[in-house]
């Protein structure tokens, strides 16, 4: 397990051009919403006294007025997604089943806070592009050389795309089962929390229910990621058999597999903590500090993508070690 973790870090660190390319793809998708949002804000703030206040601080009166009049995906802009808030917001929407395309979400009447359709469609497109790029990422990690050639990368991405999509569809079926089981369990947890006389006990029970759901989602995601590695390492042509092999491997080696995943999740949590501290210490007032904040945010995303590549690499090393044992 330790060797798989160190191999994952070493192999990914020799393929930093790949990580930079993935960061550029991430920026491209973000720009599809960021540029219309910036244009809307520029238009609404033009020739207003609030413009200077929003540049060097925060104009509460203007914000309240703008918030009540916005519509579409602009309504998703709020202070709680700024800084590191996006990570917690994404986790919240994942637990609600909003992604992908609101397939596992509760009826609209039960949860008034929903993602805008434009964001749902863009997020789905991002998942498709991720599935396309996964084959190229695994091929680069599998190769003995750390060189990154875009043409070869895109060729590998296209070659494995249909198999990766197949694994994604199987994973969606497992996610559906998880959410189907979660609904009645959530009602039981809610009823049990209401019966408790202690507010702390009720909160602990609710958090335990959410934690169990998050753990189940992570388990399915881990099996799905390892199935993609099976496709590459053993050159599987069947997505379903690759998923079944991945599930069997996780059942035979639960502690080793979980150890690799938890190690990189822990590094991700540490990275998020560092970002929280740096973002909290930075006072964003004016263009220069905004550019610095943008650079800090992209450095954080680069680290997240790097750790994701490390996870793929670590799982690959774990599978290779098990095959050679």
C-alpha positions as CSV (number, residue, x, y, z in Angstrom):
1,X,0.0,0.0,0.0
2,X,2.8,2.4,0.9
3,X,4.6,1.6,-2.3
4,X,1.4,2.2,-4.3
5,X,1.0,5.7,-2.7
6,X,4.7,6.7,-3.3
7,X,4.5,5.3,-6.8
8,X,1.4,7.3,-7.4
9,X,3.1,10.5,-6.3
10,X,6.3,9.8,-8.2
11,X,4.6,8.8,-11.5
12,X,2.2,11.8,-11.4
13,X,5.0,14.2,-10.6
14,X,6.9,13.3,-13.8
15,X,3.8,14.1,-15.8
16,X,3.1,17.7,-14.8
17,X,2.4,18.8,-18.4
18,X,-0.6,16.5,-18.4
19,X,-1.8,18.2,-15.2
20,X,-1.4,21.6,-16.8
21,X,-3.4,20.5,-19.8
22,X,-6.2,19.2,-17.6
23,X,-6.2,22.5,-15.8
24,X,-6.6,24.4,-19.1
25,X,-9.6,22.2,-19.9
26,X,-11.1,23.0,-16.5
27,X,-10.5,26.7,-17.1
28,X,-12.2,26.5,-20.5
29,X,-15.3,25.0,-19.0
30,X,-15.4,27.6,-16.2
31,X,-15.0,30.4,-18.8
32,X,-18.3,29.3,-20.4
33,X,-20.1,30.6,-17.3
34,X,-17.6,33.1,-16.1
35,X,-17.6,35.4,-19.1
36,X,-21.4,35.8,-19.3
37,X,-21.4,36.3,-15.6
38,X,-18.7,39.0,-15.8
39,X,-20.5,40.7,-18.7
40,X,-23.8,40.8,-16.7
41,X,-22.0,42.2,-13.6
42,X,-20.2,44.8,-15.7
43,X,-23.4,45.9,-17.4
44,X,-25.3,46.1,-14.1
45,X,-22.5,48.0,-12.3
46,X,-21.8,50.4,-15.2
47,X,-22.1,54.1,-14.1
48,X,-23.1,53.2,-10.6
49,X,-21.6,54.3,-7.4
50,X,-21.7,50.7,-6.2
51,X,-19.0,49.7,-8.7
52,X,-16.2,51.1,-6.7
53,X,-17.7,49.7,-3.5
54,X,-17.8,46.2,-5.0
55,X,-14.3,46.5,-6.3
56,X,-12.7,47.5,-3.0
57,X,-15.2,45.9,-0.6
58,X,-18.8,44.9,-0.7
59,X,-21.9,47.0,-1.3
60,X,-24.7,45.2,0.6
61,X,-27.5,47.5,-0.6
62,X,-26.6,46.9,-4.3
63,X,-26.2,43.2,-3.7
64,X,-29.6,42.8,-2.1
65,X,-31.2,44.6,-5.0
66,X,-29.3,42.6,-7.6
67,X,-30.0,39.3,-5.9
68,X,-33.8,39.9,-6.0
69,X,-33.8,40.7,-9.7
70,X,-31.5,38.0,-11.2
71,X,-32.6,34.9,-13.0
72,X,-31.1,31.9,-14.8
73,X,-27.7,30.6,-13.8
74,X,-26.9,34.1,-12.5
75,X,-29.0,33.2,-9.5
76,X,-26.3,30.7,-8.5
77,X,-23.8,33.4,-7.7
78,X,-23.7,33.9,-3.9
79,X,-21.1,34.6,-1.3
80,X,-21.2,31.0,-0.1
81,X,-19.5,29.7,-3.3
82,X,-16.6,32.1,-3.1
83,X,-13.2,31.1,-1.8
84,X,-13.3,27.5,-0.5
85,X,-17.1,27.6,-0.2
86,X,-17.5,25.9,-3.6
87,X,-16.0,22.6,-2.3
88,X,-18.7,22.4,0.5
89,X,-21.4,23.5,-1.9
90,X,-20.5,20.8,-4.4
91,X,-20.5,18.2,-1.7
92,X,-23.9,19.4,-0.6
93,X,-25.3,19.1,-4.1
94,X,-23.7,15.7,-4.6
95,X,-25.4,14.4,-1.4
96,X,-28.7,15.8,-2.7
97,X,-28.3,13.8,-6.0
98,X,-28.4,16.9,-8.2
99,X,-25.5,15.6,-10.4
100,X,-25.6,14.4,-13.0
101,X,-28.6,16.1,-14.6
102,X,-30.6,15.8,-11.3
103,X,-31.0,12.0,-11.9
104,X,-31.1,11.2,-8.2
105,X,-32.5,14.3,-6.7
106,X,-35.6,14.4,-4.5
107,X,-38.9,15.9,-5.9
108,X,-38.7,19.7,-6.3
109,X,-41.2,20.3,-3.6
110,X,-38.9,18.7,-1.0
111,X,-35.9,20.8,-1.8
112,X,-36.3,24.3,-3.0
113,X,-32.6,24.9,-3.6
114,X,-31.8,23.5,-7.1
115,X,-29.1,24.0,-9.6
116,X,-30.0,26.0,-12.7
117,X,-30.6,23.8,-15.9
118,X,-27.7,25.6,-17.7
119,X,-25.3,24.6,-14.9
120,X,-26.6,21.0,-15.0
121,X,-26.1,20.8,-18.7
122,X,-22.6,22.2,-18.5
123,X,-21.7,19.9,-15.6
124,X,-22.9,16.9,-17.7
125,X,-20.8,18.1,-20.6
126,X,-17.8,18.3,-18.2
127,X,-18.4,14.7,-17.1
128,X,-18.5,13.6,-20.7
129,X,-15.2,15.4,-21.4
130,X,-13.7,13.8,-18.3
131,X,-14.8,10.4,-19.6
132,X,-13.2,11.2,-22.9
133,X,-9.9,12.3,-21.4
134,X,-9.7,9.5,-18.9
135,X,-8.3,7.0,-21.4
136,X,-5.6,9.4,-22.4
137,X,-4.7,10.1,-18.8
138,X,-4.4,6.4,-18.0
139,X,-2.3,5.8,-21.2
140,X,0.1,8.6,-20.2
141,X,0.4,7.1,-16.7
142,X,0.9,3.6,-18.1
143,X,3.7,4.6,-20.5
144,X,7.2,4.3,-19.3
145,X,8.1,7.8,-20.5
146,X,6.8,11.0,-18.8
147,X,6.6,12.8,-22.1
148,X,3.2,14.3,-23.0
149,X,2.3,14.4,-26.7
150,X,-1.2,15.9,-27.3
151,X,-1.8,14.0,-30.5
152,X,-1.1,10.6,-28.9
153,X,-3.0,11.7,-25.8
154,X,-6.2,12.5,-27.8
155,X,-5.9,9.3,-29.8
156,X,-5.8,7.2,-26.6
157,X,-8.7,9.2,-25.3
158,X,-10.8,8.4,-28.3
159,X,-9.8,4.8,-28.4
160,X,-10.9,4.1,-24.8
161,X,-13.9,6.5,-24.7
162,X,-16.7,4.0,-25.3
163,X,-15.3,1.6,-22.7
164,X,-15.0,4.4,-20.1
165,X,-18.5,5.5,-20.9
166,X,-19.6,1.9,-20.3
167,X,-18.0,2.0,-16.9
168,X,-19.7,5.3,-16.1
169,X,-23.1,3.8,-17.0
170,X,-22.5,0.8,-14.7
171,X,-21.4,3.3,-12.0
172,X,-24.6,5.3,-12.5
173,X,-26.7,2.1,-11.9
174,X,-24.8,1.6,-8.6
175,X,-25.3,5.3,-7.6
176,X,-29.0,4.8,-8.3
177,X,-29.2,1.9,-5.9
178,X,-27.4,3.9,-3.3
179,X,-29.9,6.8,-3.5
180,X,-32.8,4.4,-3.6
181,X,-31.7,2.9,-0.4
182,X,-30.8,6.3,1.1
183,X,-34.3,7.8,0.8
184,X,-36.1,5.5,3.3
185,X,-33.0,5.4,5.6
186,X,-33.0,9.3,5.5
187,X,-36.6,9.4,6.6
188,X,-35.8,7.0,9.5
189,X,-32.8,9.0,10.5
190,X,-34.9,12.2,10.4
191,X,-37.7,10.6,12.5
192,X,-35.2,9.3,15.0
193,X,-33.5,12.8,15.2
194,X,-36.9,14.4,16.0
195,X,-37.6,11.9,18.7
196,X,-34.3,12.7,20.5
197,X,-34.5,15.2,23.3
198,X,-30.9,16.2,22.9
199,X,-30.2,18.7,20.1
200,X,-26.5,17.6,19.9
201,X,-27.6,13.9,19.6
202,X,-30.1,14.8,16.8
203,X,-27.3,16.7,15.0
204,X,-24.9,13.8,15.4
205,X,-27.5,11.3,14.0
206,X,-28.2,13.5,11.0
207,X,-24.4,13.9,10.3
208,X,-23.9,10.2,10.6
209,X,-26.6,9.6,8.0
210,X,-25.0,12.1,5.6
211,X,-21.6,10.6,6.3
212,X,-22.8,7.1,5.5
213,X,-24.2,8.4,2.2
214,X,-20.9,10.1,1.4
215,X,-19.0,7.0,2.2
216,X,-21.2,4.9,-0.1
217,X,-20.7,7.4,-2.9
218,X,-17.0,7.4,-2.4
219,X,-17.0,3.6,-2.5
220,X,-18.8,3.5,-5.9
221,X,-16.5,6.2,-7.2
222,X,-13.4,4.2,-6.1
223,X,-14.7,1.0,-7.8
224,X,-15.4,3.0,-10.9
225,X,-11.9,4.6,-10.9
226,X,-10.2,1.2,-10.4
227,X,-12.3,-0.3,-13.2
228,X,-10.8,2.3,-15.6
229,X,-7.4,1.2,-14.5
230,X,-8.3,-2.4,-15.2
231,X,-9.2,-1.3,-18.8
232,X,-5.7,0.0,-19.3
233,X,-3.5,-2.5,-17.3
234,X,-5.2,-5.6,-18.5
235,X,-6.5,-4.2,-21.8
236,X,-10.1,-5.1,-21.1
237,X,-12.7,-4.7,-23.9
238,X,-15.7,-5.1,-21.7
239,X,-16.7,-2.3,-19.4
240,X,-19.0,-4.5,-17.3
241,X,-16.3,-7.1,-16.7
242,X,-13.8,-4.4,-15.8
243,X,-16.2,-3.1,-13.2
244,X,-16.9,-6.6,-11.9
245,X,-13.1,-7.2,-11.7
246,X,-12.7,-3.9,-9.9
247,X,-15.4,-4.8,-7.4
248,X,-13.8,-8.2,-6.8
249,X,-10.4,-6.6,-6.2
250,X,-11.8,-4.2,-3.7
251,X,-13.5,-7.0,-1.8
252,X,-10.3,-9.1,-1.8
253,X,-8.1,-6.1,-0.8
254,X,-10.4,-3.7,1.1
255,X,-7.7,-2.2,3.4
256,X,-5.1,-1.7,0.7
257,X,-7.5,-0.1,-1.7
258,X,-9.1,2.0,1.0
259,X,-5.6,3.0,2.3
260,X,-4.6,4.4,-1.1
261,X,-7.8,6.3,-1.5
262,X,-7.8,7.6,2.0
263,X,-4.2,8.7,1.7
264,X,-4.9,10.9,-1.3
265,X,-8.2,12.1,0.2
266,X,-6.2,13.2,3.3
267,X,-3.7,15.1,1.1
268,X,-6.7,16.7,-0.6
269,X,-8.1,17.7,2.8
270,X,-4.7,19.2,3.8
271,X,-4.6,21.1,0.5
272,X,-8.1,22.5,1.1
273,X,-7.0,23.5,4.7
274,X,-4.0,25.4,3.3
275,X,-6.2,27.1,0.7
276,X,-8.7,28.1,3.5
277,X,-5.9,29.7,5.5
278,X,-4.3,31.5,2.5
279,X,-7.7,32.6,1.2
280,X,-8.7,33.9,4.6
281,X,-5.5,35.8,5.0
282,X,-5.8,37.5,1.6
283,X,-7.8,40.7,1.5
284,X,-9.1,41.1,-2.1
285,X,-9.4,44.8,-2.8
286,X,-8.6,46.1,-6.3
287,X,-7.3,44.5,-9.5
288,X,-3.9,43.4,-8.2
289,X,-5.3,41.4,-5.3
290,X,-7.9,39.9,-7.6
291,X,-5.3,38.7,-9.9
292,X,-3.4,37.2,-6.9
293,X,-6.6,35.6,-5.7
294,X,-7.2,34.1,-9.1
295,X,-3.6,32.7,-9.1
296,X,-4.1,31.2,-5.7
297,X,-7.4,29.6,-6.8
298,X,-5.8,28.1,-9.9
299,X,-2.9,26.8,-7.8
300,X,-5.4,25.1,-5.6
301,X,-7.2,23.5,-8.6
302,X,-3.9,22.4,-10.0
303,X,-3.2,20.6,-6.7
304,X,-6.6,19.0,-6.8
305,X,-6.1,17.8,-10.4
306,X,-2.6,16.6,-9.5
307,X,-4.0,14.5,-6.6
308,X,-6.7,13.1,-8.9
309,X,-3.9,11.9,-11.3
310,X,-2.0,10.6,-8.3
311,X,-5.0,8.5,-7.3
312,X,-5.2,7.0,-10.7
313,X,-1.5,6.3,-10.7
314,X,-1.6,4.9,-7.1
315,X,-4.4,2.5,-8.0
316,X,-2.5,1.5,-11.1
317,X,0.6,0.7,-9.1
318,X,-1.6,-1.2,-6.6
319,X,-3.0,-3.4,-9.4
320,X,0.4,-3.9,-10.9
321,X,1.9,-5.0,-7.6
322,X,-1.0,-7.4,-7.0
323,X,-0.6,-8.9,-10.5
324,X,3.2,-9.4,-9.9
325,X,2.8,-10.9,-6.5
